[in-house]
């Protein structure tokens, strides 16, 4: 029974929870909370899938509900001790766990390899052609296309401007863009995007994870804008976005000095430019602090839902309840 409930919980999160969160309008008012919600959603989906496989594989009777015994693992259902149907379910659960493990391992290895190659290439470029701009706390690389971005996984000192961006932006616009990029670093947005990309690469047939990548990237840009305008006028950052967009429209081709996979970058010109400009020119009213804290608490419970289902189904009270029903 717990296996069915866990599978239903995971399916509900994927088929209903993800699309509903992607359509939510409140995330534009609280992108930081939206990022946290997507984190918890990803954790809940993975936890639900893992527990579905585990509960299908393992069997606990009423004499040892949550743990079989300290010195052995209970695999009696997998070995056929409870009939053919239970054994088939256990084999399916073991197969699910194996698929999850292999997909995660392969996707993680490929993603880490691509990120190492990308980071090594960018740092080599910076060491050869980059020049420091202490007034911006950034490095400038020669390139014909205006761009500003944060090195993948970098810190506040890893902000990069192309020389064309420095030529096209005013001093205050450069400071606003630098603040936007530093917000990505302090918010660890790259890690959030990387987690979503890992799930998308591990399970490319599940469109919900591709949606998660797009939404996390979008909300990371909105959150960085909100942080940047704390120290810079919103109109200045808006002008910088327009200037970068207009300059990029005149330059086509591959981003000079950027990575092979542009989606891996958290750049000042990323996300939905129209939405970002509208938010900068018409600042949304933030959610009340009490509501934000309450919503964060509810989202924290998402990954605990599958755990609670498995624990309640295996708790000592469950056999007692069934015996009382029989009496």
Wavefront OBJ file of the C-alpha trace (Angstrom):
o trace
v 0.000 0.000 0.000
v 2.803 2.433 0.851
v 4.413 1.829 -2.541
v 1.199 2.835 -4.304
v 0.787 5.927 -2.141
v 4.392 6.974 -2.689
v 4.118 6.484 -6.442
v 0.900 8.527 -6.431
v 2.593 11.257 -4.390
v 5.536 11.461 -6.808
v 3.183 11.475 -9.806
v 1.100 14.266 -8.271
v 4.213 16.357 -7.690
v 5.367 15.855 -11.279
v 2.035 16.152 -13.087
v 0.321 18.766 -10.931
v 2.766 20.404 -8.527
v 5.414 21.355 -11.092
v 3.078 22.873 -13.713
v 1.119 24.718 -11.031
v 4.304 26.202 -9.600
v 5.464 27.194 -13.103
v 2.197 29.107 -13.636
v 2.231 30.803 -10.237
v 2.194 34.582 -10.450
v 3.351 35.255 -6.914
v 6.902 34.133 -7.740
v 7.442 37.417 -9.616
v 6.792 39.213 -6.330
v 9.047 36.885 -4.323
v 11.611 35.230 -6.634
v 13.732 34.140 -3.680
v 10.793 32.193 -2.264
v 10.106 30.838 -5.734
v 13.662 29.510 -5.978
v 13.247 27.825 -2.597
v 9.934 26.315 -3.712
v 11.565 24.776 -6.789
v 14.382 23.405 -4.617
v 11.897 21.708 -2.330
v 9.886 20.428 -5.283
v 12.970 18.802 -6.810
v 13.896 17.268 -3.465
v 10.348 15.946 -2.980
v 10.223 14.337 -6.434
v 13.576 12.605 -5.954
v 12.696 11.493 -2.416
v 9.347 10.136 -3.567
v 10.931 8.149 -6.398
v 13.633 6.726 -4.132
v 11.199 5.716 -1.401
v 8.892 4.152 -3.982
v 11.712 1.863 -5.063
v 12.837 1.164 -1.513
v 9.387 0.278 -0.160
v 8.703 -1.933 -3.174
v 11.972 -3.790 -2.640
v 12.030 -4.175 1.126
v 9.440 -5.889 3.303
v 8.856 -5.279 6.998
v 6.338 -7.221 9.057
v 4.702 -6.069 12.297
v 7.495 -7.474 14.468
v 10.058 -5.052 13.056
v 8.301 -2.274 11.193
v 10.896 0.388 10.400
v 14.101 -1.620 10.685
v 14.535 -5.300 10.074
v 17.290 -5.912 12.534
v 20.530 -4.116 12.968
v 22.597 -6.932 11.474
v 20.656 -7.750 8.318
v 18.664 -6.164 5.476
v 15.153 -7.448 4.886
v 14.935 -8.513 1.239
v 12.473 -11.344 1.705
v 9.962 -9.911 -0.779
v 12.676 -9.698 -3.428
v 13.574 -13.318 -2.741
v 9.974 -14.466 -3.196
v 9.113 -15.149 0.446
v 5.736 -13.401 0.098
v 4.467 -14.726 -3.199
v 4.899 -14.042 -6.882
v 3.063 -10.715 -6.897
v 5.154 -9.332 -4.046
v 8.323 -10.566 -5.727
v 7.384 -8.883 -9.013
v 6.751 -5.629 -7.151
v 10.091 -5.953 -5.372
v 11.930 -6.603 -8.641
v 10.268 -3.507 -10.102
v 11.343 -1.473 -7.089
v 14.917 -2.710 -7.368
v 14.895 -1.863 -11.064
v 13.663 1.641 -10.306
v 16.448 2.144 -7.775
v 18.995 0.872 -10.256
v 17.768 3.196 -13.011
v 17.782 6.166 -10.654
v 21.314 5.392 -9.472
v 22.715 4.903 -12.968
v 20.989 7.963 -14.453
v 22.091 10.195 -11.583
v 25.665 8.920 -11.718
v 25.995 9.365 -15.488
v 24.321 12.773 -15.537
v 26.388 14.001 -12.592
v 29.643 12.802 -14.162
v 28.879 14.365 -17.553
v 27.726 17.629 -16.043
v 30.764 17.869 -13.763
v 33.106 17.102 -16.662
v 31.501 19.775 -18.856
v 31.643 22.329 -16.044
v 35.313 21.606 -15.313
v 36.183 21.971 -18.986
v 34.210 25.182 -19.238
v 35.669 26.681 -16.067
v 39.212 25.737 -17.091
v 38.783 27.349 -20.501
v 37.309 30.546 -19.097
v 39.957 30.901 -16.402
v 42.660 30.313 -18.998
v 41.132 33.053 -21.122
v 41.035 35.418 -18.166
v 44.635 34.722 -17.229
v 45.821 35.378 -20.785
v 43.727 38.327 -21.919
v 41.824 39.601 -18.888
v 42.576 42.850 -17.123
v 41.317 43.755 -13.687
v 38.958 46.666 -13.071
v 39.219 47.273 -9.301
v 36.523 49.960 -9.376
v 34.058 47.297 -10.527
v 35.575 44.340 -8.738
v 35.535 42.543 -12.090
v 37.721 41.337 -14.960
v 37.454 42.623 -18.533
v 38.184 40.400 -21.533
v 38.474 41.642 -25.124
v 35.391 40.730 -27.161
v 33.262 42.368 -29.821
v 29.946 41.315 -28.274
v 28.766 43.150 -25.145
v 28.255 40.723 -22.273
v 28.572 40.432 -18.525
v 28.477 37.167 -16.635
v 29.630 35.269 -13.587
v 32.088 32.417 -13.964
v 30.309 29.082 -13.363
v 30.374 28.427 -9.638
v 32.387 31.591 -9.086
v 32.387 34.043 -6.205
v 31.914 37.783 -6.000
v 35.377 38.333 -7.507
v 34.598 36.252 -10.612
v 32.459 38.806 -12.456
v 33.463 39.182 -16.117
v 32.734 42.002 -18.561
v 33.608 42.005 -22.213
v 35.407 45.088 -23.515
v 32.391 45.861 -25.714
v 30.152 45.970 -22.646
v 32.508 48.428 -20.964
v 32.406 50.600 -24.075
v 28.601 50.561 -24.366
v 27.641 51.059 -20.700
v 28.074 54.110 -18.520
v 29.872 53.953 -15.193
v 26.722 53.694 -13.097
v 25.288 51.085 -15.452
v 28.437 49.006 -15.097
v 28.157 49.184 -11.302
v 24.502 48.103 -11.473
v 25.355 45.145 -13.707
v 28.263 44.173 -11.430
v 25.888 44.239 -8.448
v 23.520 41.954 -10.370
v 26.310 39.454 -11.028
v 27.560 39.560 -7.430
v 23.995 38.804 -6.318
v 24.214 35.566 -8.308
v 27.376 34.672 -6.415
v 26.125 35.504 -2.925
v 22.799 33.768 -3.614
v 24.592 30.658 -4.901
v 22.259 30.694 -7.883
v 24.612 28.625 -9.983
v 24.172 25.688 -7.602
v 20.399 25.931 -7.903
v 20.570 25.990 -11.696
v 23.045 23.105 -11.669
v 20.720 20.956 -9.533
v 17.834 21.501 -11.938
v 20.086 20.809 -14.927
v 21.275 17.573 -13.285
v 17.710 16.308 -12.987
v 16.936 17.388 -16.550
v 19.966 15.562 -17.916
v 19.279 12.483 -15.812
v 15.668 12.283 -16.969
v 15.410 14.085 -20.332
v 12.091 12.358 -21.088
v 10.433 14.160 -18.142
v 9.467 17.667 -19.367
v 8.851 18.818 -15.791
v 12.598 18.987 -15.161
v 13.186 21.056 -18.302
v 10.516 23.401 -16.953
v 12.364 23.490 -13.630
v 15.590 24.547 -15.385
v 13.837 27.406 -17.168
v 12.009 28.575 -14.075
v 15.043 28.422 -11.787
v 17.111 30.373 -14.309
v 14.319 32.931 -14.707
v 13.833 33.376 -10.956
v 17.595 33.600 -10.370
v 17.726 36.580 -12.732
v 14.725 38.240 -11.063
v 16.223 37.690 -7.628
v 19.568 39.132 -8.727
v 17.742 42.196 -10.068
v 16.003 42.675 -6.719
v 19.317 42.521 -4.874
v 21.058 44.842 -7.348
v 18.438 47.604 -7.042
v 19.018 47.789 -3.297
v 22.190 49.735 -4.052
v 21.403 51.022 -7.539
v 18.390 52.844 -8.999
v 16.143 50.400 -10.913
v 16.120 52.707 -13.940
v 19.912 52.426 -14.210
v 19.820 48.626 -14.359
v 16.931 48.839 -16.842
v 18.981 51.133 -19.075
v 21.890 48.704 -18.893
v 19.672 45.793 -19.977
v 18.358 47.830 -22.931
v 21.876 48.912 -23.914
v 23.153 45.334 -23.808
v 20.161 44.081 -25.808
v 20.564 46.758 -28.473
v 24.300 46.183 -28.752
v 23.849 42.418 -28.959
v 21.267 42.870 -31.708
v 24.048 44.376 -33.809
v 26.402 41.503 -33.108
v 25.554 37.962 -34.115
v 27.439 34.717 -33.647
v 28.973 32.969 -30.679
v 29.554 34.869 -27.466
v 33.264 35.727 -27.373
v 34.785 34.781 -24.083
v 31.672 32.816 -23.039
v 31.125 29.120 -22.528
v 30.014 26.636 -25.159
v 26.686 26.189 -23.360
v 25.353 29.710 -22.868
v 22.554 28.416 -20.644
v 25.179 27.593 -18.037
v 25.971 31.269 -17.563
v 24.219 33.583 -15.172
v 24.589 36.774 -17.156
v 23.118 40.226 -16.871
v 21.312 39.732 -20.187
v 19.771 36.392 -19.181
v 16.170 35.494 -18.465
v 13.082 37.080 -19.983
v 14.201 40.604 -20.850
v 10.639 41.902 -21.215
v 9.603 40.620 -17.801
v 12.741 41.947 -16.174
v 12.356 45.403 -17.696
v 8.706 45.562 -16.615
v 9.634 44.628 -13.045
v 12.426 47.187 -12.952
v 10.235 49.983 -14.279
v 7.148 48.950 -12.288
v 8.414 47.506 -9.050
v 6.025 44.781 -7.752
v 4.760 44.925 -4.212
v 6.670 42.295 -2.194
v 4.815 39.593 -0.327
v 4.255 40.258 3.391
v 7.058 38.902 5.543
v 4.722 36.745 7.619
v 3.209 35.186 4.498
v 6.663 34.555 3.059
v 7.793 32.767 6.226
v 4.627 30.686 6.355
v 4.939 29.706 2.704
v 8.609 28.789 3.188
v 7.606 26.545 6.080
v 4.991 24.802 3.934
v 7.448 24.278 1.093
v 9.910 22.787 3.572
v 7.342 20.069 4.261
v 7.237 18.967 0.600
v 10.245 16.574 0.771
v 8.933 15.261 4.099
v 5.626 14.135 2.575
v 7.027 10.905 1.036
v 8.957 10.212 4.244
v 5.785 10.655 6.291
v 3.830 8.317 4.004
v 6.467 5.598 4.302
v 6.820 6.065 8.070
v 3.078 6.032 8.781
v 2.540 2.950 6.653
v 5.324 1.156 8.537
v 4.573 2.503 12.013
v 3.648 0.126 14.855
v 0.152 1.656 14.891
v -0.630 0.402 11.393
v -0.715 -3.329 12.284
v -2.735 -2.538 15.417
v -5.267 -0.642 13.351
v -5.597 -3.522 10.936
v -6.068 -6.011 13.785
v -8.755 -3.845 15.320
v -10.582 -3.699 12.012
v -10.518 -7.496 11.798
v -11.880 -7.785 15.337
l 1 2 3 4 5 6 7 8 9 10 11 12 13 14 15 16 17 18 19 20 21 22 23 24 25 26 27 28 29 30 31 32 33 34 35 36 37 38 39 40 41 42 43 44 45 46 47 48 49 50 51 52 53 54 55 56 57 58 59 60 61 62 63 64 65 66 67 68 69 70 71 72 73 74 75 76 77 78 79 80 81 82 83 84 85 86 87 88 89 90 91 92 93 94 95 96 97 98 99 100 101 102 103 104 105 106 107 108 109 110 111 112 113 114 115 116 117 118 119 120 121 122 123 124 125 126 127 128 129 130 131 132 133 134 135 136 137 138 139 140 141 142 143 144 145 146 147 148 149 150 151 152 153 154 155 156 157 158 159 160 161 162 163 164 165 166 167 168 169 170 171 172 173 174 175 176 177 178 179 180 181 182 183 184 185 186 187 188 189 190 191 192 193 194 195 196 197 198 199 200 201 202 203 204 205 206 207 208 209 210 211 212 213 214 215 216 217 218 219 220 221 222 223 224 225 226 227 228 229 230 231 232 233 234 235 236 237 238 239 240 241 242 243 244 245 246 247 248 249 250 251 252 253 254 255 256 257 258 259 260 261 262 263 264 265 266 267 268 269 270 271 272 273 274 275 276 277 278 279 280 281 282 283 284 285 286 287 288 289 290 291 292 293 294 295 296 297 298 299 300 301 302 303 304 305 306 307 308 309 310 311 312 313 314 315 316 317 318 319 320 321 322 323 324 325 326 327
